Amino acid sequence: EMDKMRQDTHAAYVQAKSDLETGLAGVRKALGVLREYYGGGAEASAAGAAMIQNGADLGEMMRQPAAPEKHSKATGAGQSIIGILE
């Protein structure tokens, strides 16, 4: 009976560990994305530029609208979010 209880406990542990590792990987990825966006500098600019589509076949209908002039990164909010996740 103790062996059965140990097996059940171990199975629950293995499942919980797998779930926690998956969640931790997600949080690490989110931190990387947030640091990249709010971190500024050349790496954030390069990442933003990588999202631009330059294909000639996209034509005029796929042009991006002009960026709002008043937009700026809310660095204080980003640091708060990163701090909470850490």
Contacts in CASP RR format, 6 or more apart in sequence:
PFRMAT RR
TARGET T0000
AUTHOR 0000-0000-0000
METHOD contacts of the structure
MODEL  1
EMDKMRQDTHAAYVQAKSDLETGLAGVRKALGVLREYYGGGAEASAAGAA
MIQNGADLGEMMRQPAAPEKHSKATGAGQSIIGILE
27 85 0 8 1.000
30 85 0 8 1.000
31 82 0 8 1.000
31 85 0 8 1.000
31 86 0 8 1.000
34 78 0 8 1.000
34 81 0 8 1.000
34 82 0 8 1.000
34 85 0 8 1.000
35 82 0 8 1.000
36 43 0 8 1.000
36 44 0 8 1.000
36 47 0 8 1.000
37 44 0 8 1.000
37 47 0 8 1.000
37 73 0 8 1.000
38 44 0 8 1.000
38 73 0 8 1.000
38 75 0 8 1.000
38 76 0 8 1.000
38 78 0 8 1.000
38 79 0 8 1.000
38 82 0 8 1.000
39 75 0 8 1.000
40 73 0 8 1.000
52 64 0 8 1.000
53 62 0 8 1.000
END
